[in-house]
Amino acid sequence: MTSTDPAEAPTLIGGGGRAARDGAVLPIPDGAPPVRLAILDDHEVLLDSLTSWIGANAPDFEVVLSAKTWLELVHSANFPTQLVLIDFQLKEPVSIEARVRTCRAAGAKVIVLSGLDTQEARDRAMAAGAAAFVSKSQPLRDVMEVARSVMGVSRGSELQRDWRPLPIGAANPNRPKLSLGELEALKLYVAGRSTSEVASLMNVQYETAKTYLRRVREKYARANRPASRKADLIRRAAEDGYLQ
């Protein structure tokens, strides 16, 4: 592995992310077009959820490319973008170092998202030249604040959170009060586990896990935020900061 330039040594930034200094980041002028953003994550429903949330809540960014595989990303006509969000734990033989360096060589900044928030993972991402490393357990609002810091985007007071209609049921931001069991089941389920796997990981019966998830859906429905489909439930979890 080649070492990074000393001028690009990582430094901490707010929200739990760690950013690399590529020199001073010039602020994007007011009225400039949205930052062109790509997302690489092999969890298809999570990918759709991230894209929908950013589209509904971050008008200063535009998701022009969402890819489930590395080749799909780099072969797209929309690549390179200005910024790429990359899942650290992509189930492909291409290393995180190769992914980050390729994006950087193409002119894109990279933020690595990971459910594996370890020092080793952070060090690998940052040494490869990522602009930031952010845990997936953080609320998406915090993730996008890190993205704004990386890209030099100022969040003006005139920026409206709901700049376009939210997905059906998401207009009411009330967050249901979930029990510890319901919350644990929700987090495991939206992370891609099946109901059987949720039960096994929680060390409970299948019917108990199923009941937890049914109650979560019912509570969201009572809050006027329907979550009958798994994709909708993942959106609710993303909106409330439960994605890991």
N, C-alpha and C positions, 0 to 999 in steps of 0.2 A: 504494500500500500504506500502510495506517495503521500507525504505530509502536506497539509494545507499551508498557505502563506500565513505568516504571523499576523499580518494585517487583518486576516479574516478570523481571528480567534473568537470563539463564541462568548456572548455576554448574556446575562439574564435579562428578560423583559417580563412585563406584568402578565398575570393570568396563568402563571405556571409554565409558560413556554420559554425556550431558550433560543435566542436569535444570534446569527452570525453577522458581524459587521463587514459589509461589502463597501466600506466607505460611507459617506453621508448619503442617506436616502433622500432624494429630492422629492418634495411634496408634489402630488398630482394637482394641477390647477383646478380651481372651481369650474364647473361646467364641462370638465373633461369627460370623455366617454367612460363607461364602467370598465374596471379591470377585467381583462379576459382571463377566465379561470377554467382550469381542467381538474377533474377529480378522478383518481385511480383507486378503486376498491373492488375486490372480487365478491363482496357481499351485495348481491344485486338489489335487494330491497332497501338495504341501508344506503346504497348509492342513490337510489331514487329518492329516498327520504332527505338526504343531504342536499341534493339538487333542488328539491321542492322548497326546503326551508330557506336556503340561500336566496332563491328566486323571490320568495315572499317577504323576506326580512332584511335583505342586504342589497339594495338597488345600486350601490356603488361597485358591485361585482356582477359579472355575467358569466354563468356557467355555459361555455360554448362547447365543452367536450366532457362527457362522462364515460369512462371506460372500465371494463371489468378485467381486462388483461393488459399486460405491458405492450404487446404487439398492437393491440387495438388503439392504445394511446399514441404510440410513436408513428403509426401508419396513418393516422387521421389527417385529413386535409387541414384541420384546425390546429394542429400541433406545429410549432410550439405556441403556447399561450404565455401570458405575462407571469402567471403564477400557477403552480401545480400543487394540489393536495394529494399526498401519496400515503397509502396504507402501508405501514411498516411490515405487517405480517402477511403480505401478499403470498399466496400459495403457488409460487412459480420459482424456477431455478435462478432467475435473475436476481442478484443480490441488491440490497438497499443501496449499497455504495455505487453500483453500476447505474441504478435507476436515477439516483440523485445527480451523479456526475453527467449523465447523458442529458438530462433536462437542463442543467446549468450550462453545458456546452452549447445547447440550442438557444440559450438566451433567457430561459425561464428561471424564476426563483422557485424554491421548493419549501413547502411546509410538510413535515412528516407527522402523520397522525398514527397513534398506536394505542392499543389496549394493553400493551406490555410496557408499562411505565417503569423501566429499570434504568439504572445508570449506564449499563452496557449498551442498551438500545439507544439511549440519548447520545452517548459518546460516538457510536457508529454513524448515526445520522448526521451529527454535527461535523465530525471529521471528514465526511464525504462532501460537505459544503451546503447542507440544508440551512435555510434561513431561520428555521425554528423547528422545535420538536414539541408537540402538544399531545397530552393524554386524551384519549377518546372519552374519558369520564368527565371532562370539562363540558359545561354548557356550550352549545354552538355559538351563542352570543360572544362568549369569551374567545372561542377559536377565531371568529371573524374580527375581533378586536386585535388579535395577534396578527392576522392577515393585513389589517389596515396599517399596523405599525411597520410590518415588513415592506409594504408597498408605498408607504408615505402618504396614505389617504387619511384625511381629516374627516371625522364624523361630525358634520355640521349640524347645528340645531334644527335646520330646516329639513333634515333627512327624516322622512316619515318611515316608521317601522312597517306599516302595512301599505306599501306602495302599490301593491296589486292584490286582488282577492286571495285570501288564504284558502287552503283546501277546505272542502265542506266540513263544517263542525269546528274549525280552528279559530273562528272569529271570537269565541268566548275564551279568554286566557285563563279561566279558573282552573287551578290545579287540584285534582281530587286528593283527598287525604287517604293515603294507602297504608295498610298495616305493614309491618316488617316483612312478613311472609309474602304478601302481595307484591311489594316492591322488589324483593329478591327474585320472585318468579318472573316479574315483568322484565327486569334487566337481563336475566338469562335468556328469556324467550326472544326479545328483540335483538339479542346478540347472535341469533341464528340457531339456538337450541330448539329441539323438538320438545313437545310436552313431556314425553317419556324421559328425555335427557334432563329436563328441568327437575322432574321428580327425583331422578337418581342423584343429581348434584345437590339437591336440597335434602336428600335422605328422607323423603316422604313418599307416600303412596301416590300412584298415578292420578287417582281421583282427587286427591288433595291438591296436587299441582294444577289440575284442570279447574278445580273450584277457585283457586287463587286467581287464575287468569280470567275466569268468568266474572269474578267480582271486580277485577280491574276494569274490564270492558263495561260492566254495569255502572261503575262509578264515573267513568268518562262519559257515558251516555247521559247520566243524570246531570253532568256539568255541561251538557249540550255540545259535547265534543266526541261524536261517535267514533268507535274503534272496533267495529265488528270484524273487519278484515285485518289480516296481519299487517299489511302495508299501512293501513290507517293507524294501527296501534304503534307501529314504529314511528310514524310521524308525531303522534302524541308524545311518545317518549323523547323524541328529538326536541320538540318544543319545550318540554319540561326539564331538559338537561339530564335525562336518564341513560342516554346512549353511552356504551362503554367501548 
